[in-house]
Amino acid sequence: MAKTPRKLKKARARHAQSCEGKQPHKSKREAQDVAKKLRVERGRRGLQAYNCQTCGKWHLGNKP
């Protein structure tokens, strides 16, 4: 079996750190809808959708 290239190992480690515990969303619209729902149901202010440069999917984060 071939060894995993070093760059791929680093990319996987980066993905695990930046995306671990975050819910991925397929589109910006889907992420925005979930953020709106959380604001209404749980009073979560400041949530916004952002496109993750590591995995390419959308996550929710707090406005700074």
C-alpha positions as CSV (number, residue, x, y, z in Angstrom):
1,M,0.0,0.0,0.0
2,A,1.3,3.4,-0.9
3,K,2.2,6.0,1.7
4,T,0.0,9.0,2.1
5,P,1.8,12.1,0.7
6,R,2.9,14.6,3.4
7,K,0.7,17.4,1.9
8,L,-2.4,15.3,2.1
9,K,-1.6,14.4,5.8
10,K,-1.2,18.2,6.6
11,A,-4.5,19.0,4.7
12,R,-6.4,16.3,6.7
13,A,-5.0,17.6,10.0
14,R,-5.9,21.2,9.1
15,H,-9.4,20.1,8.2
16,A,-9.8,18.2,11.5
17,Q,-8.8,21.3,13.5
18,S,-10.8,23.9,11.7
19,C,-14.0,21.9,11.0
20,E,-14.2,19.6,14.0
21,G,-17.5,19.9,15.9
22,K,-19.0,22.2,13.2
23,Q,-22.1,21.3,11.2
24,P,-21.4,21.5,7.5
25,H,-24.0,23.0,5.2
26,K,-24.2,22.5,1.5
27,S,-25.1,26.1,0.6
28,K,-25.0,29.6,1.9
29,R,-28.8,29.7,1.9
30,E,-29.1,26.5,4.0
31,A,-26.6,27.9,6.5
32,Q,-28.4,31.2,6.7
33,D,-31.7,29.5,7.3
34,V,-30.3,27.5,10.1
35,A,-28.7,30.6,11.6
36,K,-32.1,32.4,11.5
37,K,-33.8,29.4,13.1
38,L,-31.2,29.4,16.0
39,R,-31.6,33.1,16.5
40,V,-35.4,32.7,16.9
41,E,-35.5,29.5,18.9
42,R,-32.4,30.0,21.1
43,G,-31.8,33.7,21.0
44,R,-28.4,33.2,19.4
45,R,-27.4,36.6,18.2
46,G,-24.6,37.4,15.8
47,L,-24.5,34.1,14.0
48,Q,-23.5,34.4,10.3
49,A,-22.7,31.9,7.6
50,Y,-19.2,31.7,6.2
51,N,-17.6,29.6,3.5
52,C,-14.9,27.3,5.0
53,Q,-11.6,27.6,3.0
54,T,-10.6,24.2,4.3
55,C,-13.6,22.0,3.3
56,G,-15.5,24.3,0.9
57,K,-18.7,23.9,2.8
58,W,-20.6,26.5,4.8
59,H,-20.4,26.8,8.6
60,L,-21.9,29.2,11.2
61,G,-19.8,31.5,13.2
62,N,-20.2,34.5,15.6
63,K,-19.8,38.0,14.3
64,P,-16.7,39.6,15.8
